[in-house]
């Protein structure tokens, strides 16, 4: 993995001769802005490529940096683009491209994780990845631990700021011990790193992790539970119990309401009490209660 780089030169390179090493999805709005800027003022910074020779002797290049600019030039109908041509081995070109993608200011969480994982698979240590990408060593080390455990859902939550990295690592360390998981959340709450909306988001992530698994795979359809006679009966029984509970709560609420109405009717028969309410401007009731306390809907 020793780099073999040389100071390059900027020259015009045919777009159709450039191969993108690490293609990625782009934000359509941001890409439109890039195209507009290039159209208005031209290319401010050349892309970076490394030359290759095909079996037939034809000239070819691997893109190291500048996929967005390359696509923008192509969308504008250009056939060539200014490029800084450097000499790099296949492995170094690949690693440089990965590092450039990770170091971008705007990235998607899964792209960042994939990049760190690819660097790890290429044999780089957490310290080397941190040096190449500009990310903090502790952050990279923690993310690699989560990657090793297959905790993709927690990784994305950490990257989005929904769960602190330390809390995520504590959750992984807790395994299936629910009390230990809750203790990790409590510690994050007490330290002030997980409060308010973030605490709600963290609990939601853990619920999804428990029900849907640790990984996120949009291409894998969720498994639907098999419908059987027994499952339908169980579902029906649960719904019946839920309806019974609603009826019991409604009956209890009605009894309390009748008690309130009866008590108010008795109180309003006390002239001293009503005079006191009038003096304080408190002699009115909500329409629902007024219709039951006073037969004509008006106070006595």
SEMIRO-481764 format. One record per residue: residue in three letters; z, x, y of N, C-alpha, C in turn; residue number from 1. Coordinates in steps of 0.2 Angstrom, whole numbers, plus 2048, in hexadecimal, padded with zeros to 3 digits. Atoms other than C-alpha are relative to their C-alpha. Last residue first. Layout:
<sites>
  res  n.w  n.u  n.v  ca.w  ca.u  ca.v  c.w  c.u  c.v    n
  ala    Z    X    Y     Z     X     Y    Z    X    Y  NUM
...
</sites>
This chain:
<sites>
  res  n.w  n.u  n.v  ca.w  ca.u  ca.v  c.w  c.u  c.v    n
  unk  7FC  805  7FE   8BF   672   895  802  800  807  300
  unk  7F9  7FF  800   8B1   67E   894  804  7FA  802  299
  unk  7FE  7FE  7FA   89F   678   890  808  801  800  298
  unk  802  7F9  7FE   896   677   880  802  803  807  297
  unk  806  801  7FC   899   664   87F  7FD  807  802  296
  unk  805  805  802   8A4   666   870  7FA  7FF  804  295
  unk  801  806  7FC   8AD   675   877  7FB  7FC  7FD  294
  unk  7F9  801  7FD   8B3   682   86B  800  7FA  804  293
  unk  7FB  802  805   8A4   681   860  807  7FF  802  292
  unk  802  807  803   896   680   86D  805  7FE  7FB  291
  unk  7FF  806  7FB   89F   68D   877  7FE  7FA  7FD  290
  unk  7F9  802  801   8A0   699   868  801  7FA  804  289
  unk  7FE  802  807   88D   69A   866  807  7FE  7FF  288
  unk  802  806  802   88A   69A   879  802  7FE  7F9  287
  unk  807  800  803   895   6A9   87C  7FE  7F9  7FE  286
  unk  801  7FD  807   8A5   6A4   885  7F8  800  7FE  285
  unk  807  802  803   8AA   6A1   897  800  803  7F9  284
  unk  7FF  807  803   8BC   6A1   89F  7F9  7FD  7FD  283
  unk  801  7FF  807   8BD   6B4   8A2  800  7F9  7FC  282
  unk  807  800  801   8BC   6B4   8B5  7FE  801  7F9  281
  unk  803  7F9  801   8CD   6BB   8B7  7F9  800  7FF  280
  unk  7FE  7FB  7FB   8D4   6AC   8C0  7FD  807  7FF  279
  unk  805  802  7FA   8CA   6A0   8B4  802  805  806  278
  unk  807  7FE  801   8D2   6A9   8A5  7FC  7FF  806  277
  unk  800  7F9  800   8E4   6A7   8AC  7F9  803  7FF  276
  unk  7FF  7FE  7F9   8E1   695   8B0  7FF  807  801  275
  unk  806  802  7FD   8DB   692   89E  800  802  807  274
  unk  804  7FB  803   8EB   69B   897  7F9  7FF  803  273
  unk  7FE  7FA  7FD   8F6   690   8A2  7FB  806  7FE  272
  unk  802  800  7F9   8ED   680   89D  801  807  803  271
  unk  7FB  7FE  7FC   8EF   684   88A  7FE  801  807  270
  unk  7FC  806  7FF   8E2   679   881  806  802  804  269
  unk  802  804  7FA   8D7   688   882  803  7FA  802  268
  unk  7FE  7FC  7FA   8E2   692   876  7FD  7FD  807  267
  unk  7F8  801  7FE   8E1   685   869  802  803  806  266
  unk  7FF  807  7FE   8CE   684   86A  807  7FF  801  265
  unk  802  801  7F9   8CD   697   86A  801  7F9  802  264
  unk  7FC  7FD  7FC   8D7   698   85A  7FF  800  807  263
  unk  7FA  804  800   8CD   68C   851  805  803  805  262
  unk  801  807  7FC   8BD   694   856  806  7FC  800  261
  unk  800  7FF  7F8   8C4   6A5   851  7FE  7FA  804  260
  unk  7FA  7FF  7FD   8C9   69E   840  800  802  807  259
  unk  7FD  807  7FF   8B8   696   83D  807  801  803  258
  unk  803  803  7FA   8B0   6A7   841  804  7F9  801  257
  unk  7FD  7FD  7FA   8BB   6B0   834  7FE  7FD  807  256
  unk  7F9  802  7FF   8B7   6A3   827  803  804  806  255
  unk  7FF  807  7FD   8A4   6A5   82B  807  7FE  800  254
  unk  801  800  7F9   8A5   6B8   829  801  7F9  803  253
  unk  7FA  7FD  7FD   8AD   6B7   818  7FF  800  808  252
  unk  7FA  804  801   8A0   6AB   812  806  802  804  251
  unk  801  805  7FB   892   6B6   819  806  7FB  800  250
  unk  7FE  7FD  7F9   89A   6C5   810  7FE  7FB  805  249
  unk  7F8  800  7FF   89B   6BB   800  801  803  807  248
  unk  7FD  806  800   889   6B6   801  807  800  802  247
  unk  802  803  7F9   882   6C7   805  804  7FA  801  246
  unk  7FC  7FC  7FB   88C   6CE   7F6  7FF  7FD  807  245
  unk  7F9  803  800   884   6C0   7EB  805  804  805  244
  unk  800  806  7FD   873   6C6   7F1  807  7FC  800  243
  unk  801  7FE  7F8   876   6D8   7ED  801  7F9  803  242
  unk  7F9  7FD  7FE   87D   6D3   7DB  800  801  808  241
  unk  7FB  806  800   86D   6C8   7D9  807  802  802  240
  unk  802  804  7FB   862   6D7   7DE  805  7FA  801  239
  unk  7FE  7FC  7FA   86B   6E3   7D2  7FF  7FB  806  238
  unk  7F9  801  800   868   6D6   7C4  803  803  806  237
  unk  7FE  806  7FE   856   6D5   7C8  807  7FF  801  236
  unk  801  800  7F9   854   6E8   7C8  802  7F9  802  235
  unk  7FB  7FC  7FD   85D   6E9   7B7  7FF  7FF  808  234
  unk  7FA  804  800   852   6DB   7B0  805  803  804  233
  unk  801  806  7FC   842   6E3   7B6  807  7FC  800  232
  unk  7FF  7FE  7F9   848   6F4   7AF  7FF  7FA  805  231
  unk  7F9  7FF  7FF   84B   6EB   79E  801  803  807  230
  unk  7FC  806  7FF   83A   6E3   79E  807  801  802  229
  unk  7FE  804  807   832   6F3   7A1  804  7FA  801  228
  unk  7FD  807  7FF   82A   6FC   7B1  800  7FD  7F9  227
  unk  803  804  804   827   70F   7AF  804  7F9  800  226
  unk  7FC  802  806   82D   718   7BE  7FD  7FB  7FC  225
  unk  7FD  807  800   820   71F   7C9  804  7FE  7FA  224
  unk  800  803  807   81E   732   7CA  803  7F9  801  223
  unk  7FA  801  802   819   737   7DC  800  7FC  7F9  222
  unk  7FE  806  7FF   808   73E   7DD  807  7FF  7FE  221
  unk  7FD  802  806   806   751   7DE  803  7F9  801  220
  unk  806  802  805   7FA   756   7EB  803  7FD  7FA  219
  unk  803  806  7FE   808   756   7F9  7FA  7FD  7FB  218
  unk  807  800  802   812   762   7EF  7FD  7FA  802  217
  unk  804  805  7FC   823   766   7F7  7F9  801  7FE  216
  unk  806  7FE  7FD   830   76E   7EC  7FC  7FB  803  215
  unk  800  7FB  7FB   842   76C   7E9  7FA  802  803  214
  unk  801  7F9  802   841   75B   7E1  801  805  805  213
  unk  807  7FE  801   83D   749   7E6  7FF  807  7FD  212
  unk  804  805  803   84E   741   7E4  7F9  802  7FF  211
  unk  7FD  802  806   85B   74F   7E7  7FB  7FB  7FD  210
  unk  7FF  7FB  805   850   758   7F3  803  7FE  7FA  209
  unk  807  7FF  803   84C   748   7FC  800  805  7FB  208
  unk  802  806  804   85E   744   7FE  7FA  801  7FD  207
  unk  7FD  800  806   861   756   804  7FF  7FA  7FB  206
  unk  803  7FB  804   854   755   811  803  801  7F9  205
  unk  807  803  802   85B   745   818  7FD  805  7FB  204
  unk  7FE  804  805   86D   74D   819  7F9  7FC  7FD  203
  unk  7FE  7FC  806   865   75B   823  802  7FB  7FA  202
  unk  806  7FD  803   85C   74F   82F  802  804  7F9  201
  unk  804  806  803   86C   745   832  7FA  803  7FC  200
  unk  7FC  801  805   875   756   836  7FD  7FA  7FC  199
  unk  802  7FB  805   867   75B   841  804  7FF  7FA  198
  unk  806  802  803   869   74A   84B  7FE  805  7FA  197
  unk  804  805  7FE   87B   74E   84F  7FA  7FE  7FC  196
  unk  7FD  805  7FD   881   75F   84A  7FB  7FA  802  195
  unk  803  806  803   87D   76D   83F  804  7FA  803  194
  unk  807  7FF  802   87F   77E   846  7FD  7FA  7FE  193
  unk  804  802  7FA   890   77A   84F  7F8  801  7FF  192
  unk  803  7FA  7FC   89A   785   843  7FC  7FE  806  191
  unk  7FA  7FD  7FD   8A4   775   83D  7FE  806  804  190
  unk  7FE  805  7FA   893   76C   839  806  803  804  189
  unk  805  800  7FB   88D   77B   82F  801  7FC  806  188
  unk  7FF  7FA  7FD   89D   77C   825  7FB  801  806  187
  unk  7FA  800  7FB   89C   76A   822  801  806  804  186
  unk  802  804  7FA   88A   76B   81B  806  800  805  185
  unk  805  7FC  7FC   88F   77A   810  7FE  7FC  806  184
  unk  7FC  7FB  7FC   89F   770   80A  7FB  804  804  183
  unk  7FD  803  7FA   893   761   806  804  805  804  182
  unk  805  802  7FB   889   76C   7FB  803  7FD  806  181
  unk  801  7FA  7FC   899   773   7F3  7FA  7FF  805  180
  unk  7FA  7FF  7FB   89F   761   7EF  7FE  807  804  179
  unk  800  804  7FA   88E   75D   7E7  805  802  806  178
  unk  7FA  802  7FE   88E   76B   7DB  800  7FD  807  177
  unk  7FF  808  801   87D   76B   7D4  807  7FE  802  176
  unk  803  803  806   879   77D   7DA  801  7F8  800  175
  unk  7FC  805  802   885   782   7E8  7FE  7FD  7F9  174
  unk  7FB  7FD  804   87C   792   7EB  805  7FB  7FC  173
  unk  803  7FD  806   86D   789   7F0  805  803  7FC  172
  unk  802  805  804   877   77F   7FC  7FD  802  7FA  171
  unk  7FA  802  803   87F   78F   803  7FF  7FA  7FB  170
  unk  7FE  7FB  805   86E   796   806  806  7FE  7FC  169
  unk  805  801  806   868   786   80F  802  805  7FA  168
  unk  7FF  806  803   878   787   81A  7FC  7FF  7FA  167
  unk  7FA  7FF  804   875   799   81E  802  7FA  7FC  166
  unk  802  7FC  806   863   795   823  806  801  7FC  165
  unk  800  7F9  7FE   868   787   82F  7FF  804  7F9  164
  unk  7FA  7FD  803   861   776   82A  801  807  801  163
  unk  7FC  805  802   855   76B   834  807  802  7FC  162
  unk  7FA  801  7FC   84E   779   83E  805  7FB  7FE  161
  unk  801  805  7FB   83C   777   838  807  7FF  804  160
  unk  805  7FE  7FB   83C   788   82F  800  7FA  806  159
  unk  7FD  7FB  7FC   84D   783   827  7FB  802  805  158
  unk  7FB  803  7FC   846   772   821  803  806  805  157
  unk  804  804  7FA   836   77A   81B  806  7FE  805  156
  unk  804  7FB  7FC   840   787   810  7FD  7FC  806  155
  unk  7FB  7FD  7FC   84C   779   80A  7FD  805  805  154
  unk  7FE  805  7FC   83D   76F   803  805  803  805  153
  unk  805  801  7FB   836   77F   7FC  802  7FB  805  152
  unk  7FE  805  7FC   845   784   7F2  7FB  7FE  806  151
  unk  804  806  800   83D   78C   7E4  802  7FB  804  150
  unk  7FD  805  803   84C   798   7E1  7FB  7FA  800  149
  unk  7FE  7FF  807   842   7A7   7E5  803  7FB  7FC  148
  unk  806  800  804   83B   79F   7F4  801  802  7F9  147
  unk  802  807  801   84D   79B   7FA  7F9  800  7FC  146
  unk  7FB  802  805   852   7AE   7F8  7FE  7F8  7FE  145
  unk  802  7FE  806   842   7B3   801  804  7FE  7FA  144
  unk  806  804  802   846   7A8   80F  7FE  802  7F9  143
  unk  7FE  807  802   857   7B0   810  7FB  7FC  7FE  142
  unk  7FD  7FF  806   850   7C2   810  803  7F9  7FE  141
  unk  805  7FF  806   843   7BD   81D  804  800  7FA  140
  unk  804  806  801   850   7B6   829  7FC  800  7FA  139
  unk  7FC  805  804   85C   7C4   826  7FD  7F9  7FF  138
  unk  7FF  7FE  806   84E   7D0   82B  804  7FB  7FC  137
  unk  7FA  7FD  802   849   7C7   83A  801  802  7F9  136
  unk  7FB  804  801   836   7C4   83C  807  803  7FE  135
  unk  7FC  801  7FA   82B   7D0   844  805  7FB  7FF  134
  unk  801  806  7FD   81E   7CE   837  804  7FF  806  133
  unk  807  801  800   81B   7E0   830  7FF  7F9  804  132
  unk  803  7FB  7FC   82D   7E5   833  7F9  7FE  802  131
  unk  7FD  801  7FA   835   7D5   82B  7FC  805  806  130
  unk  803  806  7FD   829   7D7   81D  802  7FE  807  129
  unk  807  7FE  7FE   82E   7E9   81A  7FD  7FA  803  128
  unk  800  7FC  7FA   841   7E4   81B  7F9  802  802  127
  unk  7FE  804  7FB   83F   7D6   80E  7FF  804  807  126
  unk  7F9  802  800   836   7E1   802  801  7FC  807  125
  unk  7FC  7FE  7FA   823   7E2   800  807  7FD  800  124
  unk  7FC  7FB  801   81B   7E1   7EF  804  802  806  123
  unk  803  7FA  7FF   80C   7D6   7F2  804  807  7FF  122
  unk  804  7FF  806   815   7C8   7EB  7FC  806  800  121
  unk  7FB  7FF  805   822   7C9   7F9  7FC  802  7FA  120
  unk  7FE  7F9  7FE   813   7CA   806  805  802  7FA  119
  unk  806  7FC  801   80C   7BA   7FE  802  808  801  118
  unk  800  800  808   81D   7B1   7FE  7FA  805  7FE  117
  unk  7FA  7FC  802   81F   7B5   811  800  801  7F8  116
  unk  801  7FA  7FE   80E   7AE   814  805  805  7FE  115
  unk  805  7FD  804   811   79F   80A  7FE  807  801  114
  unk  7FD  7FE  806   821   79C   813  7FB  803  7FB  113
  unk  7FC  7FB  7FF   818   79D   824  803  802  7F9  112
  unk  804  7FA  7FF   80A   792   81F  805  806  800  111
  unk  802  7FE  807   817   785   818  7FB  806  800  110
  unk  7FB  7FD  804   820   785   829  7FD  802  7F9  109
  unk  7FD  806  804   810   782   833  805  803  7FB  108
  unk  802  800  807   80D   790   83F  803  7FA  7FD  107
  unk  800  807  803   80D   792   852  7FD  800  7F9  106
  unk  7FB  804  7FD   813   7A2   859  800  7F9  7FE  105
  unk  803  805  7FB   808   7AC   84D  806  7FC  803  104
  unk  7FD  7FE  7F9   812   7BA   844  7FD  7FC  806  103
  unk  7F9  802  800   80F   7B2   833  803  801  807  102
  unk  7FF  807  801   7FC   7B2   835  807  7FE  801  101
  unk  803  802  7FA   7FB   7C4   83B  801  7F8  800  100
  unk  7FB  7FF  7FA   806   7C9   82D  7FE  7FD  806   99
  unk  7FA  804  801   7FB   7C1   820  805  801  806   98
  unk  802  807  7FE   7EB   7C9   828  806  7FB  7FF   97
  unk  801  800  7F9   7F3   7DA   828  7FF  7F9  802   96
  unk  7F9  800  7FD   7F8   7D8   816  800  7FF  807   95
  unk  7FD  806  802   7E6   7D3   811  807  7FF  803   94
  unk  803  805  7FC   7DF   7E1   81B  803  7F9  7FE   93
  unk  7FE  800  7F9   7EB   7ED   813  7FD  7FB  805   92
  unk  7F9  802  800   7E7   7E8   802  803  800  807   91
  unk  7FF  807  801   7D5   7E9   804  807  7FD  800   90
  unk  801  801  807   7D6   7FA   80C  800  7F8  7FF   89
  unk  7FA  802  803   7D4   7FB   81F  7FF  7FF  7F9   88
  unk  800  7FE  807   7C8   803   82B  806  7FE  7FD   87
  unk  7FB  7FB  802   7C7   7FA   83C  7FF  802  7F8   86
  unk  802  7FE  807   7B9   7F0   845  805  806  7FE   85
  unk  7FD  7FA  801   7BF   7E7   854  800  802  7F9   84
  unk  7FB  7FF  805   7B4   7D8   856  802  808  800   83
  unk  7FD  7F9  7FF   7A9   7D0   863  806  801  7FB   82
  unk  7FA  800  7FC   7A0   7C1   85B  803  807  801   81
  unk  7FC  7FA  800   78F   7BD   854  806  800  805   80
  unk  802  7FD  807   785   7AD   84F  804  807  800   79
  unk  801  7F9  800   78C   7A2   85D  7FF  803  7F9   78
  unk  807  7FE  801   789   78F   85C  7FF  807  800   77
  unk  804  800  7FA   799   78A   865  7F9  802  7FF   76
  unk  801  807  7FE   7A1   785   855  7FC  800  806   75
  unk  804  803  805   79F   797   84E  7FE  7F9  802   74
  unk  807  7FE  7FF   7A7   79E   85D  7FB  7FD  7FC   73
  unk  802  802  7F9   7B6   793   85B  7F9  802  802   72
  unk  802  807  801   7B7   797   848  7FD  7FD  807   71
  unk  806  800  804   7B8   7A9   84C  7FD  7F9  7FF   70
  unk  805  7FE  7FB   7C5   7A7   85A  7F9  800  7FC   69
  unk  801  805  7FB   7D0   79D   84E  7FA  801  805   68
  unk  804  805  803   7CE   7AA   840  7FE  7FA  805   67
  unk  804  804  7FC   7D3   7B8   84B  7FC  7FA  7FD   66
  unk  7FD  803  7FB   7DB   7C6   841  7FB  7FC  804   65
  unk  7F9  7FE  800   7D7   7CF   831  803  7FB  805   64
  unk  7FD  802  7FA   7C5   7C8   82D  808  802  7FF   63
  unk  7FB  805  802   7BC   7D1   81F  804  7FF  807   62
  unk  7FA  7FE  7FD   7AB   7D8   823  805  7FB  7FE   61
  unk  7FC  805  800   79A   7DA   81B  807  802  803   60
  unk  7FA  7FF  7FC   78B   7E5   81C  804  7FA  800   59
  unk  800  804  7FA   77E   7E4   80E  807  801  803   58
  unk  800  7FB  7FA   77D   7F2   801  800  7FC  807   57
  unk  807  7FF  7FE   779   7E6   7F3  7FF  805  806   56
  unk  803  7FD  806   78A   7E8   7EB  7F9  802  802   55
  unk  801  804  806   792   7E3   7FC  7FC  804  7FB   54
  unk  807  800  802   798   7F0   809  7FF  7FC  7F9   53
  unk  801  800  807   7A8   7EC   812  7F9  801  7FE   52
  unk  806  800  803   7AE   7EE   824  800  801  7F8   51
  unk  801  7FA  803   7BF   7E9   82B  7F9  800  7FC   50
  unk  803  801  807   7C1   7DB   838  800  807  7FD   49
  unk  7FF  7F9  804   7CB   7D8   847  7FD  7FF  7F9   48
  unk  7FD  801  806   7C6   7CA   854  801  807  7FC   47
  unk  804  800  806   7C3   7CF   866  804  7FE  7F9   46
  unk  7FE  7FB  805   7CE   7C9   874  7FC  800  7FA   45
  unk  7FC  7FB  7FC   7C9   7C0   884  803  805  7FB   44
  unk  7FB  7FD  805   7BA   7B7   87C  804  805  803   43
  unk  802  7FC  805   7B1   7AD   889  805  803  7FC   42
  unk  7FF  7F9  7FE   7B7   7A5   899  7FE  806  7FB   41
  unk  800  7FF  7F9   7B1   793   898  801  807  802   40
  unk  806  802  7FD   7AB   792   886  800  801  808   39
  unk  805  7FC  801   7B9   79C   880  7F9  7FE  803   38
  unk  7FE  7F9  7FD   7C6   792   888  7FA  805  7FF   37
  unk  801  802  7F9   7BE   781   882  801  807  804   36
  unk  807  800  7FF   7BD   788   870  7FE  7FF  808   35
  unk  803  7F9  801   7CF   78D   871  7F9  800  801   34
  unk  7FF  7FD  7FA   7D4   77C   878  7FE  807  800   33
  unk  805  802  7FB   7CB   773   86A  802  804  807   32
  unk  807  7FD  802   7D4   77E   85D  7FB  7FE  806   31
  unk  800  7F9  7FE   7E5   779   865  7F9  804  7FF   30
  unk  7FF  800  7F9   7E1   767   864  800  807  802   29
  unk  807  802  7FD   7DA   768   852  801  801  808   28
  unk  7FE  806  7FC   7EA   772   84C  7F9  7FE  804   27
  unk  7FE  7FF  7F9   7E3   77E   83F  801  7F9  803   26
  unk  802  806  7FC   7E3   77F   82C  802  801  807   25
  unk  7FB  804  7FF   7E3   791   825  7FE  7FA  804   24
  unk  802  806  7FC   7D7   79D   81E  806  7FC  800   23
  unk  7FA  805  801   7DF   7AE   818  7FE  7F9  804   22
  unk  7FC  7FF  805   7D1   7BA   815  805  7FB  7FE   21
  unk  7F9  801  7FE   7C3   7B3   81F  805  801  7FA   20
  unk  7FC  804  805   7B3   7BB   81B  807  800  802   19
  unk  7F9  7FF  800   7A7   7C1   829  803  7FC  7FB   18
  unk  7FF  7FA  805   794   7C4   826  808  801  800   17
  unk  801  802  807   790   7B2   82D  801  806  7FB   16
  unk  7FB  804  803   798   7B7   83D  7FF  7FE  7F9   15
  unk  803  806  802   78D   7C6   841  805  7FB  7FD   14
  unk  801  801  807   797   7D3   849  7FD  7F9  7FF   13
  unk  802  806  802   796   7DA   85B  7FE  7FF  7F8   12
  unk  807  801  800   7A0   7EA   85E  7FE  7F8  7FE   11
  unk  802  807  7FF   7B1   7EF   862  7F8  800  800   10
  unk  804  802  7FA   7B6   800   85B  7FE  7F9  800    9
  unk  807  803  801   7C3   805   84F  7FD  800  807    8
  unk  801  803  7F9   7D2   811   84F  7F9  7FE  800    7
  unk  803  7FB  7FB   7D4   815   83C  7FF  7FC  807    6
  unk  803  803  7FA   7DE   80D   82F  7FE  805  804    5
  unk  806  7FB  7FF   7E2   812   81D  7FC  7FD  806    4
  unk  806  802  7FC   7F3   80A   81A  7FB  805  802    3
  unk  800  7FC  7FA   7FE   80F   80C  7F9  7FE  804    2
  unk  800  804  7FA   800   800   800  800  804  806    1
</sites>
